């Protein structure tokens, strides 16, 4: 029963909620072009622990909280997000770059998998992108850096499939012994 319970017990979720104000971004170079077009609500959640060999989900939600002024309605905010959770396997890998229009919500999802048990600390980098005309390149201005702490756990170094079989076999064996015990008690009466 313990092995089956361990296998199906859900992981608690950790998370962060940050409001990104409209206007000038801290750490941005001087100039009018490096501004947040709107006020945004950023929510990030991840499992506190995942079982070895299984997948956990890292979720990001970025919501536009207020309508843009008429002059900026046709503008888009370029959002760049990159998880850095080495040595855990992250799918999709690398930086994701998307454009967000006015009154939109961005939902991103990563699958995180660990093959070795232990504690892992990583980061999720969220930036707004701006085109730098003199340099003809996209410039990333950091908006948030979120610490993501995960544990990869295992039960006696058994794989998930083996745990299910051990749990089911133990359950059948316990039920069989219970029936045999009832039958033996009836014979002695």
Secondary structure, 3 states (H helix, E strand, C coil): CHHHHHHHCCCCEEEEEEEECCEECCCCCCCCCCEECCCEEEEEEEECEEECCCEEEEEEEEEECCCCCHHHCCCCEEEEEEEECCCCEEECCCEEEEEECCCCEEEEEEEEECCCCEEEEEEEEEEEEEEECCCCEEEEEEEEEEEEEEEEECCCCCCHHHHHHHHHHHHHHHHHHHHHHHHHHHHHC
